[in-house]
Amino acid sequence: MPLQLWRYGLTGFEDVTLDYPGAVYAHAFNMWLQFWQRSQNDPTVYTDVSMQPIWATYLADKYRLGQAESGWQIVQANYRAADREEFFSRLRQRLVETGYLE
């Protein structure tokens, strides 16, 4: 799940994630690191559909950072499963639905 930071104030909860870009970057980096560490021992990681949540989280964080283009480049270079185009389409749609992408 993408990083979300909330503050409770007089009007209720407020999303303050963008106030902490370092935390968002660290979270995105951790997602990438999970992929990279696994790729060192397991060449099937590139085609493993169980990596979809990792890539979705990574990309949502990259959108929050204003780094969508570089995020997509990383995801497209490293996710090579047979359902890749379908996954990318679903991922774009989900990013729209959740407000990361307009």
Helices and strands as residue ranges (DSSP letters): E 6-9, E 12-15, G 17-19, H 21-39, G 43-47, G 49-51, H 52-64, H 68-78, H 84-97
